[in-house]
């Protein structure tokens, strides 16, 4: 797995979780991301 894939794969998981939960803040909390990093 290249460096880009290592960065993108967890972000895709976060996006999918946010979609399923319908709540960005909760998804970030579950995945251990700050809410600010979600929007980067």
C-alpha distance matrix in Angstrom:
0.0 3.8 6.7 8.2 6.2 6.7 10.2 10.9 10.1 12.8 15.0 15.2 16.2 18.8 20.1 20.5 22.3 24.5 25.4 26.3 28.3 29.8 29.6 27.1 28.7 28.4 24.7 23.9 26.1 24.4 20.8 22.0 21.7 24.7 26.3 26.1 22.4 22.3 24.1 22.0
3.8 0.0 3.8 5.6 5.4 6.4 9.0 10.2 10.8 13.4 14.9 15.6 17.2 19.3 20.4 21.4 23.3 25.0 26.1 27.5 29.3 30.4 29.9 27.1 28.7 28.9 25.3 24.1 26.5 25.3 21.6 22.4 21.5 24.1 25.6 24.9 21.1 21.5 22.8 20.2
6.7 3.8 0.0 3.8 5.5 5.1 6.6 8.8 10.3 12.1 13.2 14.7 16.5 17.8 19.1 20.8 22.4 23.7 25.1 26.8 28.2 29.1 28.2 25.2 26.4 26.9 23.6 21.9 24.2 23.6 19.7 20.0 18.8 21.2 22.8 21.8 18.1 18.9 20.1 17.3
8.2 5.6 3.8 0.0 3.8 5.4 5.2 6.1 8.5 10.8 11.0 12.2 14.6 15.9 16.5 18.3 20.4 21.4 22.5 24.5 26.0 26.6 26.0 22.9 24.6 25.3 21.9 20.4 23.2 22.7 19.0 19.6 17.9 20.1 21.1 20.1 16.4 16.6 17.6 14.8
6.2 5.4 5.5 3.8 0.0 3.8 5.3 5.0 5.7 8.7 9.8 10.2 12.2 14.2 15.0 16.1 18.2 19.7 20.7 22.2 24.1 25.0 24.7 22.0 23.8 24.1 20.4 19.5 22.2 21.1 17.4 18.7 17.6 20.2 21.2 20.9 17.1 16.8 18.3 16.2
6.7 6.4 5.1 5.4 3.8 0.0 3.8 5.8 5.8 7.2 9.2 10.6 11.7 13.3 15.1 16.3 17.6 19.3 20.9 22.2 23.5 24.8 24.0 21.2 22.5 22.6 19.1 17.8 20.0 18.9 15.2 16.0 15.2 18.1 19.7 19.5 15.7 15.9 17.9 15.9
10.2 9.0 6.6 5.2 5.3 3.8 0.0 3.8 5.8 6.3 6.9 9.2 10.8 11.5 13.0 15.0 16.3 17.3 19.1 20.9 21.9 22.8 21.7 18.6 19.9 20.5 17.1 15.5 18.1 17.6 13.8 14.4 12.8 15.2 16.5 16.0 12.2 12.5 14.3 12.1
10.9 10.2 8.8 6.1 5.0 5.8 3.8 0.0 3.8 5.7 5.1 6.2 8.8 9.9 10.4 12.3 14.3 15.3 16.4 18.4 19.9 20.5 20.0 17.2 19.1 19.7 16.1 15.1 18.2 17.5 13.9 15.3 13.6 16.0 16.5 16.3 12.7 11.9 13.5 11.8
10.1 10.8 10.3 8.5 5.7 5.8 5.8 3.8 0.0 3.8 5.4 5.2 6.5 8.8 10.0 10.7 12.5 14.4 15.5 16.7 18.5 19.7 19.5 17.2 19.1 18.9 15.1 14.8 17.4 15.9 12.5 14.6 13.8 16.8 17.5 18.0 14.5 13.4 15.6 14.6
12.8 13.4 12.1 10.8 8.7 7.2 6.3 5.7 3.8 0.0 3.8 5.4 5.0 6.3 8.7 9.9 10.5 12.4 14.2 15.3 16.4 17.8 17.1 14.6 16.0 15.6 12.0 11.3 13.7 12.4 8.8 10.7 10.2 13.4 14.5 15.4 12.0 11.0 13.9 13.4
15.0 14.9 13.2 11.0 9.8 9.2 6.9 5.1 5.4 3.8 0.0 3.8 5.3 5.0 6.2 8.6 9.8 10.5 12.3 14.2 15.2 15.9 15.1 12.2 14.1 14.5 11.0 10.2 13.4 12.8 9.5 11.3 9.5 12.0 12.2 12.9 9.6 8.0 10.5 10.1
15.2 15.6 14.7 12.2 10.2 10.6 9.2 6.2 5.2 5.4 3.8 0.0 3.8 5.4 5.0 6.1 8.5 9.8 10.5 12.3 14.1 14.9 15.0 12.9 15.4 15.4 11.7 12.1 15.2 14.0 11.3 13.9 12.6 15.1 14.8 15.8 12.9 10.5 12.6 12.8
16.2 17.2 16.5 14.6 12.2 11.7 10.8 8.8 6.5 5.0 5.3 3.8 0.0 3.8 5.5 5.1 6.1 8.6 9.8 10.5 12.1 13.8 13.7 12.1 14.2 13.3 9.5 10.4 13.0 11.1 8.6 11.8 11.5 14.5 14.5 16.3 13.7 11.3 14.2 14.9
18.8 19.3 17.8 15.9 14.2 13.3 11.5 9.9 8.8 6.3 5.0 5.4 3.8 0.0 3.8 5.4 5.1 6.1 8.6 9.9 10.4 11.6 10.8 8.6 10.6 10.2 6.5 7.0 10.0 8.9 6.7 9.5 8.6 11.2 10.8 12.9 10.6 8.1 11.2 12.4
20.1 20.4 19.1 16.5 15.0 15.1 13.0 10.4 10.0 8.7 6.2 5.0 5.5 3.8 0.0 3.8 5.5 5.1 6.2 8.7 10.0 10.1 10.1 8.2 11.3 11.5 8.1 9.2 12.6 11.9 10.3 13.0 11.4 13.2 11.9 13.5 11.7 8.3 10.4 12.1
20.5 21.4 20.8 18.3 16.1 16.3 15.0 12.3 10.7 9.9 8.6 6.1 5.1 5.4 3.8 0.0 3.8 5.4 5.0 6.2 8.6 9.6 10.7 10.1 13.1 12.2 8.9 11.1 13.9 12.3 11.2 14.5 13.8 16.1 14.9 17.0 15.2 11.9 14.1 15.8
22.3 23.3 22.4 20.4 18.2 17.6 16.3 14.3 12.5 10.5 9.8 8.5 6.1 5.1 5.5 3.8 0.0 3.8 5.3 5.0 6.0 8.1 8.5 8.3 10.6 9.0 5.8 8.7 10.8 8.9 8.7 12.2 12.1 14.4 13.4 16.2 14.8 11.8 14.5 16.6
24.5 25.0 23.7 21.4 19.7 19.3 17.3 15.3 14.4 12.4 10.5 9.8 8.6 6.1 5.1 5.4 3.8 0.0 3.8 5.5 5.2 5.5 5.4 4.9 8.0 7.5 5.0 7.8 10.3 9.8 9.9 12.7 11.8 13.1 11.2 13.9 13.3 9.9 12.1 14.8
25.4 26.1 25.1 22.5 20.7 20.9 19.1 16.4 15.5 14.2 12.3 10.5 9.8 8.6 6.2 5.0 5.3 3.8 0.0 3.8 5.6 5.1 7.2 7.9 11.3 10.8 8.7 11.5 14.0 13.2 13.3 16.3 15.4 16.7 14.5 16.9 16.3 12.6 14.2 16.9
26.3 27.5 26.8 24.5 22.2 22.2 20.9 18.4 16.7 15.3 14.2 12.3 10.5 9.9 8.7 6.2 5.0 5.5 3.8 0.0 3.8 5.6 8.1 9.8 12.4 10.7 8.9 12.5 14.1 12.5 13.3 16.6 16.6 18.3 16.6 19.4 18.7 15.3 17.4 20.0
28.3 29.3 28.2 26.0 24.1 23.5 21.9 19.9 18.5 16.4 15.2 14.1 12.1 10.4 10.0 8.6 6.0 5.2 5.6 3.8 0.0 3.8 5.2 7.7 9.7 7.6 7.0 10.7 11.7 10.6 12.3 15.2 15.2 16.5 14.7 17.9 17.8 14.6 16.8 19.8
29.8 30.4 29.1 26.6 25.0 24.8 22.8 20.5 19.7 17.8 15.9 14.9 13.8 11.6 10.1 9.6 8.1 5.5 5.1 5.6 3.8 0.0 3.8 6.7 9.3 8.7 8.5 11.6 13.2 13.1 14.4 16.9 16.2 16.7 14.2 17.1 17.4 14.0 15.4 18.8
29.6 29.9 28.2 26.0 24.7 24.0 21.7 20.0 19.5 17.1 15.1 15.0 13.7 10.8 10.1 10.7 8.5 5.4 7.2 8.1 5.2 3.8 0.0 3.8 5.6 5.5 6.3 8.8 10.2 10.9 12.4 14.2 13.4 13.5 10.9 14.1 14.8 11.8 13.5 16.9
27.1 27.1 25.2 22.9 22.0 21.2 18.6 17.2 17.2 14.6 12.2 12.9 12.1 8.6 8.2 10.1 8.3 4.9 7.9 9.8 7.7 6.7 3.8 0.0 3.8 5.5 5.1 6.1 8.6 10.0 10.5 11.9 10.3 10.2 7.4 10.5 11.0 8.0 9.9 13.2
28.7 28.7 26.4 24.6 23.8 22.5 19.9 19.1 19.1 16.0 14.1 15.4 14.2 10.6 11.3 13.1 10.6 8.0 11.3 12.4 9.7 9.3 5.6 3.8 0.0 3.8 5.5 5.2 6.3 8.8 10.1 10.4 9.2 8.4 6.1 9.7 11.0 9.0 11.2 14.3
28.4 28.9 26.9 25.3 24.1 22.6 20.5 19.7 18.9 15.6 14.5 15.4 13.3 10.2 11.5 12.2 9.0 7.5 10.8 10.7 7.6 8.7 5.5 5.5 3.8 0.0 3.8 5.4 5.1 6.2 8.6 9.8 10.0 10.4 9.1 12.9 13.5 11.4 14.2 17.0
24.7 25.3 23.6 21.9 20.4 19.1 17.1 16.1 15.1 12.0 11.0 11.7 9.5 6.5 8.1 8.9 5.8 5.0 8.7 8.9 7.0 8.5 6.3 5.1 5.5 3.8 0.0 3.8 5.4 5.2 6.1 8.4 8.3 9.8 9.0 12.4 11.9 9.5 12.7 15.1
23.9 24.1 21.9 20.4 19.5 17.8 15.5 15.1 14.8 11.3 10.2 12.1 10.4 7.0 9.2 11.1 8.7 7.8 11.5 12.5 10.7 11.6 8.8 6.1 5.2 5.4 3.8 0.0 3.8 5.5 5.2 5.8 4.8 6.1 5.9 9.3 8.7 7.3 10.7 12.8
26.1 26.5 24.2 23.2 22.2 20.0 18.1 18.2 17.4 13.7 13.4 15.2 13.0 10.0 12.6 13.9 10.8 10.3 14.0 14.1 11.7 13.2 10.2 8.6 6.3 5.1 5.4 3.8 0.0 3.8 5.5 5.2 6.2 7.3 8.1 11.6 11.5 10.8 14.1 16.1
24.4 25.3 23.6 22.7 21.1 18.9 17.6 17.5 15.9 12.4 12.8 14.0 11.1 8.9 11.9 12.3 8.9 9.8 13.2 12.5 10.6 13.1 10.9 10.0 8.8 6.2 5.2 5.5 3.8 0.0 3.8 5.6 7.9 10.2 11.1 14.5 13.7 12.5 16.1 17.8
20.8 21.6 19.7 19.0 17.4 15.2 13.8 13.9 12.5 8.8 9.5 11.3 8.6 6.7 10.3 11.2 8.7 9.9 13.3 13.3 12.3 14.4 12.4 10.5 10.1 8.6 6.1 5.2 5.5 3.8 0.0 3.8 5.7 9.0 10.5 13.2 11.5 10.6 14.4 15.4
22.0 22.4 20.0 19.6 18.7 16.0 14.4 15.3 14.6 10.7 11.3 13.9 11.8 9.5 13.0 14.5 12.2 12.7 16.3 16.6 15.2 16.9 14.2 11.9 10.4 9.8 8.4 5.8 5.2 5.6 3.8 0.0 3.8 6.8 9.4 11.8 10.3 10.6 14.3 15.0
21.7 21.5 18.8 17.9 17.6 15.2 12.8 13.6 13.8 10.2 9.5 12.6 11.5 8.6 11.4 13.8 12.1 11.8 15.4 16.6 15.2 16.2 13.4 10.3 9.2 10.0 8.3 4.8 6.2 7.9 5.7 3.8 0.0 3.8 6.3 8.2 6.5 7.1 10.6 11.3
24.7 24.1 21.2 20.1 20.2 18.1 15.2 16.0 16.8 13.4 12.0 15.1 14.5 11.2 13.2 16.1 14.4 13.1 16.7 18.3 16.5 16.7 13.5 10.2 8.4 10.4 9.8 6.1 7.3 10.2 9.0 6.8 3.8 0.0 3.8 5.3 5.3 6.8 9.5 10.5
26.3 25.6 22.8 21.1 21.2 19.7 16.5 16.5 17.5 14.5 12.2 14.8 14.5 10.8 11.9 14.9 13.4 11.2 14.5 16.6 14.7 14.2 10.9 7.4 6.1 9.1 9.0 5.9 8.1 11.1 10.5 9.4 6.3 3.8 0.0 3.8 5.5 5.3 7.2 9.5
26.1 24.9 21.8 20.1 20.9 19.5 16.0 16.3 18.0 15.4 12.9 15.8 16.3 12.9 13.5 17.0 16.2 13.9 16.9 19.4 17.9 17.1 14.1 10.5 9.7 12.9 12.4 9.3 11.6 14.5 13.2 11.8 8.2 5.3 3.8 0.0 3.8 5.4 5.6 7.0
22.4 21.1 18.1 16.4 17.1 15.7 12.2 12.7 14.5 12.0 9.6 12.9 13.7 10.6 11.7 15.2 14.8 13.3 16.3 18.7 17.8 17.4 14.8 11.0 11.0 13.5 11.9 8.7 11.5 13.7 11.5 10.3 6.5 5.3 5.5 3.8 0.0 3.8 5.4 5.2
22.3 21.5 18.9 16.6 16.8 15.9 12.5 11.9 13.4 11.0 8.0 10.5 11.3 8.1 8.3 11.9 11.8 9.9 12.6 15.3 14.6 14.0 11.8 8.0 9.0 11.4 9.5 7.3 10.8 12.5 10.6 10.6 7.1 6.8 5.3 5.4 3.8 0.0 3.8 5.7
24.1 22.8 20.1 17.6 18.3 17.9 14.3 13.5 15.6 13.9 10.5 12.6 14.2 11.2 10.4 14.1 14.5 12.1 14.2 17.4 16.8 15.4 13.5 9.9 11.2 14.2 12.7 10.7 14.1 16.1 14.4 14.3 10.6 9.5 7.2 5.6 5.4 3.8 0.0 3.8
22.0 20.2 17.3 14.8 16.2 15.9 12.1 11.8 14.6 13.4 10.1 12.8 14.9 12.4 12.1 15.8 16.6 14.8 16.9 20.0 19.8 18.8 16.9 13.2 14.3 17.0 15.1 12.8 16.1 17.8 15.4 15.0 11.3 10.5 9.5 7.0 5.2 5.7 3.8 0.0
